Amino acid sequence: MQRGEVRNPILVLVLPMVTCGLYAFYWIYTVVEEINGALGREAVSYTHLTLPTIYSV
């Protein structure tokens, strides 16, 4: 089974604050790509994960 990239959890919490939330969108995109790549199909949609975030502001 493939594993995704191991990320530092402290940086994942701090970088969105420093980049005004832009890193959070990049992080979600990369995680979705890793999940879909491991499954070999598009099981998770980036749009479905980010739209609730955008509209909650």
The 8 nearest C-alpha neighbors of each residue, nearest first, counted from 0:
[[1, 2, 37, 38, 3, 36, 34, 39],
 [2, 0, 37, 3, 36, 33, 38, 34],
 [1, 3, 0, 4, 37, 5, 33, 34],
 [4, 2, 33, 5, 1, 30, 34, 37],
 [3, 5, 6, 2, 33, 30, 29, 1],
 [4, 6, 3, 7, 2, 8, 30, 11],
 [7, 5, 8, 4, 11, 10, 9, 3],
 [6, 8, 10, 9, 11, 5, 12, 4],
 [9, 7, 11, 10, 6, 12, 13, 5],
 [10, 8, 12, 11, 7, 13, 14, 6],
 [9, 11, 13, 12, 8, 7, 14, 6],
 [10, 12, 8, 9, 13, 14, 7, 15],
 [11, 13, 9, 10, 14, 8, 15, 16],
 [14, 12, 10, 16, 15, 11, 9, 17],
 [13, 15, 17, 16, 10, 11, 18, 12],
 [16, 14, 20, 22, 18, 23, 17, 13],
 [17, 15, 19, 14, 13, 18, 20, 12],
 [16, 18, 14, 15, 19, 13, 20, 22],
 [17, 19, 15, 20, 21, 16, 14, 22],
 [20, 18, 16, 17, 15, 21, 22, 14],
 [19, 21, 15, 23, 18, 22, 16, 24],
 [22, 20, 23, 24, 18, 19, 15, 25],
 [21, 23, 15, 25, 24, 20, 26, 14],
 [24, 22, 26, 15, 20, 21, 25, 27],
 [23, 25, 27, 22, 21, 26, 28, 20],
 [26, 24, 22, 28, 23, 27, 29, 21],
 [27, 25, 23, 29, 28, 24, 22, 30],
 [26, 28, 24, 30, 25, 29, 31, 23],
 [29, 27, 25, 31, 26, 30, 45, 24],
 [30, 28, 32, 26, 31, 27, 33, 25],
 [29, 31, 33, 27, 32, 28, 26, 34],
 [32, 30, 34, 28, 33, 29, 27, 35],
 [33, 31, 29, 35, 30, 34, 36, 28],
 [34, 32, 36, 30, 31, 35, 3, 37],
 [35, 33, 31, 37, 36, 32, 30, 38],
 [34, 36, 41, 38, 32, 40, 37, 33],
 [37, 35, 33, 39, 34, 38, 32, 40],
 [36, 38, 34, 35, 39, 33, 1, 0],
 [39, 37, 35, 36, 40, 34, 42, 41],
 [38, 40, 36, 37, 35, 41, 34, 42],
 [39, 41, 35, 38, 42, 36, 37, 43],
 [42, 40, 35, 43, 44, 39, 38, 36],
 [41, 43, 40, 35, 44, 38, 34, 39],
 [44, 42, 41, 31, 35, 45, 34, 47],
 [43, 45, 47, 46, 48, 42, 41, 31],
 [46, 44, 48, 47, 28, 49, 31, 43],
 [45, 47, 49, 44, 48, 50, 43, 51],
 [48, 46, 44, 45, 49, 50, 51, 43],
 [47, 49, 45, 46, 50, 44, 51, 52],
 [48, 50, 52, 46, 51, 47, 45, 53],
 [51, 49, 53, 52, 47, 46, 48, 54],
 [52, 50, 54, 53, 49, 55, 48, 47],
 [53, 51, 49, 50, 55, 54, 56, 48],
 [54, 52, 50, 51, 55, 56, 49, 48],
 [53, 55, 51, 56, 52, 50, 49, 48],
 [54, 56, 52, 53, 51, 50, 49, 48],
 [55, 54, 53, 52, 51, 50, 20, 49]]
